[in-house]
C-alpha cells in the first residue's frame, strides 16, 4: 500500500488500508483510520499530516518492502533480510532512513 494515500482514498470511499507504515507505527495508522471511520475527520487529518513525511521519506528511499524492513531492524524488530532480486539499502540510504526515524521519534 501507499500509506500517503490512505486518508485521501478513504475520503473517496475506500474502507480500509493495506499499510506498510503500519509495521512501524501501527497505533498511529489505526488511530487515523478509526478516527475517519467514526467521523472525526479533523483528527484523521492531523494524523495523516503527521504520518505523511514518514511515509514519503521512508518509502521514497527504495522499493517496498526494503525500507520498512530496514526501519524495523533499526527499531530492534527481527523481520529477516530482503531476498533477491531485492537488495538492501545503501549506506547513504540507511543514513537517510535513520534521520527520518529519529525525526519521527522512533529511534
MMTF fields as JSON, N, C-alpha, C and O atoms, coordinates in Angstrom:
{
  "mmtfVersion": "1.0.0",
  "mmtfProducer": "UNKNOWN",
  "numBonds": 427,
  "numAtoms": 428,
  "numGroups": 107,
  "numChains": 1,
  "numModels": 1,
  "chainsPerModel": [1],
  "groupsPerChain": [107],
  "chainIdList": ["A"],
  "bondAtomList": [4, 2, 8, 6, 12, 10, 16, 14, 20, 18, 24, 22, 28, 26, 32, 30, 36, 34, 40, 38, 44, 42, 48, 46, 52, 50, 56, 54, 60, 58, 64, 62, 68, 66, 72, 70, 76, 74, 80, 78, 84, 82, 88, 86, 92, 90, 96, 94, 100, 98, 104, 102, 108, 106, 112, 110, 116, 114, 120, 118, 124, 122, 128, 126, 132, 130, 136, 134, 140, 138, 144, 142, 148, 146, 152, 150, 156, 154, 160, 158, 164, 162, 168, 166, 172, 170, 176, 174, 180, 178, 184, 182, 188, 186, 192, 190, 196, 194, 200, 198, 204, 202, 208, 206, 212, 210, 216, 214, 220, 218, 224, 222, 228, 226, 232, 230, 236, 234, 240, 238, 244, 242, 248, 246, 252, 250, 256, 254, 260, 258, 264, 262, 268, 266, 272, 270, 276, 274, 280, 278, 284, 282, 288, 286, 292, 290, 296, 294, 300, 298, 304, 302, 308, 306, 312, 310, 316, 314, 320, 318, 324, 322, 328, 326, 332, 330, 336, 334, 340, 338, 344, 342, 348, 346, 352, 350, 356, 354, 360, 358, 364, 362, 368, 366, 372, 370, 376, 374, 380, 378, 384, 382, 388, 386, 392, 390, 396, 394, 400, 398, 404, 402, 408, 406, 412, 410, 416, 414, 420, 418, 424, 422],
  "bondOrderList": [1, 1, 1, 1, 1, 1, 1, 1, 1, 1, 1, 1, 1, 1, 1, 1, 1, 1, 1, 1, 1, 1, 1, 1, 1, 1, 1, 1, 1, 1, 1, 1, 1, 1, 1, 1, 1, 1, 1, 1, 1, 1, 1, 1, 1, 1, 1, 1, 1, 1, 1, 1, 1, 1, 1, 1, 1, 1, 1, 1, 1, 1, 1, 1, 1, 1, 1, 1, 1, 1, 1, 1, 1, 1, 1, 1, 1, 1, 1, 1, 1, 1, 1, 1, 1, 1, 1, 1, 1, 1, 1, 1, 1, 1, 1, 1, 1, 1, 1, 1, 1, 1, 1, 1, 1, 1],
  "groupList": [{"groupName": "UNK", "atomNameList": ["N", "CA", "C", "O"], "elementList": ["N", "C", "C", "O"], "formalChargeList": [0, 0, 0, 0], "bondAtomList": [1, 0, 2, 1, 3, 2], "bondOrderList": [1, 1, 2], "singleLetterCode": "X", "chemCompType": "L-PEPTIDE LINKING"}],
  "groupTypeList": [0, 0, 0, 0, 0, 0, 0, 0, 0, 0, 0, 0, 0, 0, 0, 0, 0, 0, 0, 0, 0, 0, 0, 0, 0, 0, 0, 0, 0, 0, 0, 0, 0, 0, 0, 0, 0, 0, 0, 0, 0, 0, 0, 0, 0, 0, 0, 0, 0, 0, 0, 0, 0, 0, 0, 0, 0, 0, 0, 0, 0, 0, 0, 0, 0, 0, 0, 0, 0, 0, 0, 0, 0, 0, 0, 0, 0, 0, 0, 0, 0, 0, 0, 0, 0, 0, 0, 0, 0, 0, 0, 0, 0, 0, 0, 0, 0, 0, 0, 0, 0, 0, 0, 0, 0, 0, 0],
  "groupIdList": [1, 2, 3, 4, 5, 6, 7, 8, 9, 10, 11, 12, 13, 14, 15, 16, 17, 18, 19, 20, 21, 22, 23, 24, 25, 26, 27, 28, 29, 30, 31, 32, 33, 34, 35, 36, 37, 38, 39, 40, 41, 42, 43, 44, 45, 46, 47, 48, 49, 50, 51, 52, 53, 54, 55, 56, 57, 58, 59, 60, 61, 62, 63, 64, 65, 66, 67, 68, 69, 70, 71, 72, 73, 74, 75, 76, 77, 78, 79, 80, 81, 82, 83, 84, 85, 86, 87, 88, 89, 90, 91, 92, 93, 94, 95, 96, 97, 98, 99, 100, 101, 102, 103, 104, 105, 106, 107],
  "secStructList": [7, 7, 4, 4, 4, 2, 2, 2, 2, 2, 2, 6, 6, 7, 7, 7, 7, 7, 7, 1, 4, 4, 4, 6, 7, 2, 2, 2, 2, 2, 2, 2, 2, 2, 2, 2, 2, 6, 6, 7, 2, 2, 2, 2, 2, 2, 2, 2, 2, 2, 2, 2, 2, 2, 2, 2, 2, 2, 2, 6, 1, 1, 1, 6, 6, 2, 2, 2, 2, 2, 2, 2, 2, 2, 6, 6, 7, 7, 7, 7, 7, 7, 7, 6, 6, 7, 7, 7, 7, 7, 2, 2, 2, 2, 2, 2, 2, 2, 2, 2, 2, 2, 2, 6, 6, 7, 7],
  "xCoordList": [0.802, 0.0, 0.85, 2.0, 0.284, 0.912, 0.262, -0.793, 0.892, 0.302, -0.022, -0.927, 0.687, 0.399, -0.965, -1.498, -1.527, -2.839, -3.983, -5.134, -3.697, -4.737, -5.919, -7.052, -5.668, -6.78, -7.468, -8.698, -6.723, -7.42, -8.305, -9.405, -7.837, -8.645, -9.856, -10.929, -9.69, -10.844, -11.889, -13.091, -11.422, -12.355, -13.143, -14.232, -12.583, -13.27, -14.071, -14.682, -14.066, -14.897, -14.191, -14.855, -12.857, -12.148, -12.515, -12.788, -12.523, -12.964, -11.831, -12.081, -10.605, -9.502, -8.175, -8.068, -7.158, -5.8, -4.976, -5.129, -4.117, -3.037, -1.804, -1.249, -1.381, -0.381, 1.019, 1.232, 1.961, 3.382, 3.874, 4.523, 3.563, 3.995, 3.416, 3.987, 2.292, 1.684, 2.579, 2.329, 3.612, 4.572, 5.448, 5.963, 5.624, 6.477, 5.707, 6.168, 4.555, 3.71, 2.253, 1.367, 2.011, 0.663, -0.409, -1.523, -0.093, -1.104, -1.555, -2.741, -0.591, -0.917, -1.775, -2.745, -1.415, -2.192, -3.603, -4.584, -3.699, -5.019, -5.85, -7.047, -5.212, -5.936, -6.477, -7.597, -5.682, -6.131, -7.35, -8.338, -7.277, -8.382, -9.623, -10.73, -9.44, -10.561, -11.208, -12.433, -10.382, -10.918, -11.765, -12.869, -11.25, -12.004, -13.315, -14.368, -13.242, -14.456, -15.509, -16.704, -15.068, -16.027, -16.502, -17.279, -16.034, -16.487, -15.623, -15.938, -14.538, -13.636, -12.576, -11.413, -13.01, -12.142, -10.974, -9.865, -11.201, -10.128, -8.972, -7.81, -9.278, -8.226, -7.545, -6.322, -8.318, -7.737, -6.788, -5.716, -7.175, -6.308, -5.018, -3.941, -5.119, -3.917, -2.966, -1.759, -3.501, -2.663, -2.07, -0.908, -2.856, -2.357, -1.178, -0.154, -1.32, -0.241, 0.985, 2.107, 0.78, 1.91, 2.618, 3.847, 1.842, 2.406, 2.986, 3.899, 2.47, 2.866, 4.375, 4.924, 5.079, 6.53, 7.272, 8.234, 6.825, 7.448, 7.261, 8.216, 6.045, 5.76, 6.555, 7.177, 6.535, 7.236, 8.74, 9.355, 9.32, 10.773, 11.273, 12.345, 10.519, 10.942, 10.68, 11.579, 9.461, 9.1, 9.663, 9.699, 10.104, 10.714, 12.159, 12.747, 12.731, 14.138, 14.378, 15.401, 13.441, 13.629, 12.298, 11.277, 12.326, 11.146, 10.696, 11.516, 9.389, 8.82, 9.068, 8.908, 9.438, 9.499, 10.895, 11.14, 11.806, 13.195, 13.3, 13.899, 12.741, 12.92, 12.226, 12.768, 11.043, 10.341, 11.052, 11.081, 11.62, 12.388, 13.622, 13.971, 14.279, 15.451, 15.042, 15.748, 13.906, 13.416, 13.102, 13.463, 12.435, 12.097, 13.36, 13.41, 14.368, 15.637, 16.279, 16.762, 16.287, 16.852, 16.108, 16.691, 14.804, 13.971, 14.006, 13.291, 14.838, 15.005, 14.025, 13.894, 13.331, 12.392, 13.046, 13.476, 13.118, 13.722, 12.682, 11.737, 12.872, 11.925, 12.636, 12.053, 13.878, 14.625, 15.18, 14.954, 15.897, 16.524, 15.66, 14.813, 15.887, 15.202, 15.851, 17.027, 15.076, 15.581, 15.673, 14.946, 16.57, 16.738, 15.408, 14.657, 15.124, 16.007, 16.155, 16.845, 15.526, 15.679, 17.042, 17.604, 17.566, 18.845, 18.686, 17.796, 19.554, 19.494, 19.747, 20.284, 19.347, 19.624, 21.126, 21.879, 21.551, 22.953, 23.231, 22.302, 24.498, 24.859, 24.245, 23.775, 24.251, 23.667, 22.16, 21.632, 21.483, 20.04, 19.752, 18.78, 20.595, 20.422, 20.568, 19.834, 21.519, 21.709, 20.475, 20.035, 19.92, 18.693, 17.534, 16.761, 17.422, 16.349, 16.485, 15.496, 17.7, 17.939, 17.51, 16.866, 17.863, 17.467, 15.948, 15.385, 15.293, 13.828, 13.201, 12.284, 13.68, 13.127, 13.383, 12.53, 14.554, 14.855, 13.931, 13.435, 13.698, 12.802, 11.394, 10.703, 10.985, 9.649, 9.616, 8.555, 10.789, 10.863, 10.837, 10.485, 11.209, 11.183, 12.528, 12.61, 13.574, 14.903, 15.419, 16.521],
  "yCoordList": [-1.186, 0.0, 1.256, 1.245, 2.312, 3.63, 4.402, 5.011, 4.372, 4.951, 6.432, 6.92, 7.144, 8.57, 8.801, 9.909, 7.764, 7.882, 7.305, 7.346, 6.776, 6.131, 7.054, 6.726, 8.195, 9.085, 9.645, 9.643, 10.124, 10.598, 9.525, 9.826, 8.287, 7.221, 6.886, 6.591, 6.931, 6.697, 7.791, 7.531, 9.02, 10.121, 9.902, 10.451, 9.096, 8.781, 7.487, 7.071, 6.846, 5.668, 4.375, 3.371, 4.364, 3.143, 2.818, 3.72, 1.543, 1.167, 0.762, 0.499, 0.702, 0.299, 0.52, 1.283, -0.163, 0.072, -1.207, -2.0, -1.391, -2.375, -1.517, -0.951, -1.424, -0.443, -1.023, -2.123, -0.252, -0.568, 0.098, -0.541, 1.383, 2.127, 1.528, 1.69, 0.841, 0.2, -0.833, -1.235, -1.26, -2.181, -1.496, -2.15, -0.174, 0.528, 1.54, 1.907, 1.992, 2.909, 2.42, 3.134, 1.21, 0.634, 1.436, 1.575, 1.963, 2.704, 3.955, 4.283, 4.647, 5.879, 5.601, 6.313, 4.566, 4.223, 3.796, 4.227, 2.955, 2.507, 3.679, 3.766, 4.578, 5.739, 6.617, 7.12, 6.803, 7.621, 6.99, 7.672, 5.697, 5.001, 5.006, 5.26, 4.727, 4.698, 6.075, 6.193, 7.109, 8.472, 8.803, 9.331, 8.495, 8.808, 8.033, 8.592, 6.739, 5.907, 6.342, 6.141, 6.938, 7.391, 8.819, 9.37, 9.415, 10.754, 11.886, 13.055, 11.562, 12.59, 12.913, 12.528, 13.621, 13.924, 14.806, 14.642, 15.736, 16.638, 15.86, 16.128, 14.901, 14.078, 13.225, 13.085, 12.655, 11.843, 12.681, 12.211, 13.914, 14.795, 15.118, 15.12, 15.391, 15.677, 14.489, 14.66, 13.297, 12.096, 11.875, 11.488, 12.118, 11.983, 12.926, 12.526, 14.171, 15.146, 14.799, 15.144, 14.125, 13.666, 12.495, 12.434, 11.571, 10.368, 10.614, 9.904, 11.603, 11.803, 11.945, 11.283, 12.782, 12.896, 11.577, 11.273, 10.801, 9.498, 8.598, 7.987, 8.519, 7.671, 8.129, 7.317, 9.42, 9.972, 9.709, 9.234, 10.023, 9.938, 8.507, 8.179, 7.654, 6.266, 5.466, 4.807, 5.526, 4.685, 5.203, 4.472, 6.458, 7.011, 6.591, 6.873, 5.924, 5.521, 4.393, 4.368, 3.465, 2.287, 1.562, 1.989, 0.481, -0.344, -1.002, -1.483, -1.014, -1.726, -3.227, -3.72, -3.957, -3.687, -3.337, -3.416, -2.957, -2.731, -1.702, -2.011, -0.489, 0.494, 0.12, 0.371, -0.473, -0.8, -1.927, -1.923, -2.882, -3.94, -3.351, -3.744, -2.406, -1.753, -0.942, -0.943, -0.251, 0.529, -0.382, -0.08, -1.487, -2.424, -2.962, -3.113, -3.249, -3.745, -2.692, -3.012, -1.425, -0.339, -0.183, 0.211, -0.496, -0.357, -1.606, -1.685, -2.579, -3.773, -4.892, -5.813, -4.83, -5.891, -6.795, -6.331, -8.07, -9.021, -9.434, -10.163, -8.958, -9.294, -9.956, -10.109, -10.345, -11.005, -10.024, -8.817, -10.563, -9.762, -9.809, -10.689, -8.848, -8.904, -9.997, -10.316, -10.561, -11.628, -11.129, -10.226, -11.729, -11.383, -11.56, -12.489, -10.698, -9.729, -8.422, -7.519, -8.288, -7.077, -7.069, -8.122, -5.882, -5.739, -4.726, -3.876, -4.827, -3.954, -2.499, -2.205, -1.603, -0.183, 0.07, -0.659, 1.103, 1.517, 2.208, 2.535, 2.425, 3.127, 4.525, 4.983, 5.189, 6.529, 6.486, 7.335, 5.508, 5.363, 5.017, 5.506, 4.174, 3.827, 5.061, 5.226, 5.926, 7.162, 8.058, 8.647, 8.162, 8.951, 8.364, 9.095, 7.041, 6.372, 6.617, 6.89, 6.522, 6.757, 8.169, 8.366, 9.143, 10.529, 10.663, 11.339, 10.026, 10.067, 9.468, 10.055, 8.321, 7.664, 8.491, 8.559, 9.12, 9.98, 11.19, 11.576, 11.789, 12.943, 12.587, 13.418, 11.362, 10.916, 10.399, 10.044, 10.36, 9.905, 8.402, 7.899, 7.674, 6.211, 5.608, 4.414, 6.415, 5.952, 6.877, 6.675],
  "zCoordList": [0.0, 0.0, 0.0, 0.44, -0.486, -0.461, 0.674, 0.499, 1.826, 3.035, 2.914, 3.591, 2.077, 1.923, 1.274, 1.324, 0.669, 0.025, 0.859, 0.423, 2.033, 2.834, 3.098, 2.746, 3.708, 4.042, 2.798, 2.743, 1.796, 0.591, -0.045, -0.507, -0.073, -0.666, 0.195, -0.331, 1.52, 2.392, 2.189, 2.247, 1.951, 1.701, 0.412, 0.24, -0.491, -1.75, -1.674, -2.659, -0.495, -0.324, 0.023, 0.282, 0.037, 0.443, 1.885, 2.678, 2.224, 3.566, 4.495, 5.672, 4.017, 4.87, 4.189, 3.229, 4.703, 4.222, 4.307, 5.237, 3.341, 3.429, 3.657, 2.716, 4.906, 5.303, 5.39, 5.899, 4.879, 5.047, 6.327, 7.156, 6.484, 7.669, 8.946, 10.024, 8.828, 9.981, 10.643, 11.779, 9.95, 10.555, 11.593, 12.5, 11.467, 12.428, 13.278, 14.359, 12.814, 13.593, 13.565, 13.096, 14.065, 13.957, 14.686, 14.18, 15.861, 16.625, 15.877, 15.85, 15.272, 14.56, 13.327, 13.065, 12.574, 11.378, 11.782, 11.177, 12.799, 13.258, 13.768, 13.493, 14.511, 15.038, 13.921, 14.01, 12.867, 11.739, 11.067, 10.797, 10.803, 10.14, 11.03, 10.555, 12.31, 13.248, 13.368, 13.377, 13.461, 13.562, 12.339, 12.468, 11.162, 9.949, 9.904, 9.596, 10.213, 10.153, 11.169, 10.951, 12.282, 13.295, 13.038, 13.819, 11.941, 11.581, 12.101, 11.877, 12.791, 13.322, 12.269, 12.387, 11.254, 10.112, 10.536, 10.027, 11.455, 11.888, 12.509, 12.201, 13.377, 13.982, 12.933, 12.944, 12.03, 10.953, 10.107, 9.726, 9.814, 9.025, 9.77, 9.173, 11.068, 11.867, 11.834, 11.659, 12.0, 11.97, 10.584, 10.458, 9.555, 8.182, 7.961, 7.405, 8.392, 8.202, 9.042, 8.671, 10.16, 10.976, 10.291, 10.272, 9.733, 9.112, 7.721, 7.299, 7.012, 5.619, 5.426, 4.545, 6.213, 5.998, 6.227, 5.522, 7.207, 7.448, 6.237, 5.758, 5.748, 4.582, 3.369, 2.685, 3.105, 1.94, 2.03, 1.076, 3.189, 3.314, 3.454, 2.946, 4.132, 4.298, 3.025, 2.503, 2.536, 1.402, 0.091, -0.899, 0.07, -1.127, -1.33, -2.374, -0.347, -0.443, -1.432, -2.117, -1.506, -2.346, -2.498, -1.959, -3.226, -3.45, -2.145, -1.363, -1.925, -0.791, -0.973, -2.09, 0.039, 1.465, 1.979, 3.183, 1.099, 1.515, 2.646, 3.676, 2.5, 3.569, 4.877, 5.953, 4.802, 6.042, 6.786, 8.016, 6.073, 6.74, 7.42, 8.533, 6.746, 7.338, 8.567, 9.575, 8.485, 9.622, 10.802, 11.94, 10.53, 11.598, 12.257, 13.478, 11.461, 12.005, 12.901, 13.987, 12.445, 13.254, 14.574, 15.584, 14.557, 15.748, 16.628, 17.628, 16.255, 17.071, 16.792, 17.598, 15.661, 15.289, 14.253, 13.197, 14.555, 13.621, 12.587, 12.889, 11.379, 10.31, 9.137, 8.064, 9.334, 8.272, 7.261, 7.343, 6.323, 5.271, 4.017, 3.863, 3.125, 1.837, 1.001, 1.175, 0.101, -0.767, -2.198, -2.609, -2.937, -4.343, -5.072, -4.777, -5.992, -6.636, -5.873, -6.346, -4.699, -3.905, -3.234, -2.935, -3.003, -2.309, -1.187, -1.221, -0.199, 0.973, 0.584, -0.484, 1.477, 1.272, 1.295, 1.942, 0.588, 0.619, 1.956, 2.695, 2.259, 3.496, 3.524, 4.565, 2.388, 2.289, 2.563, 3.281, 1.995, 2.22, 3.682, 4.258, 4.278, 5.691, 6.575, 7.549, 6.23, 6.996, 6.873, 7.86, 5.668, 5.461, 6.259, 6.877, 6.239, 6.97, 8.467, 9.148, 8.976, 10.404, 10.787, 11.817, 9.969, 10.223, 10.229, 11.09, 9.28, 9.197, 10.447, 11.022, 10.869, 12.057, 13.311, 14.196, 13.389, 14.536, 14.558, 15.616, 13.391, 13.298, 13.782, 14.371, 13.531, 13.923, 15.368, 15.88, 16.021, 17.407, 17.574, 18.641, 16.521, 16.576, 16.967, 17.254, 16.981, 17.416, 18.499, 19.01]
}
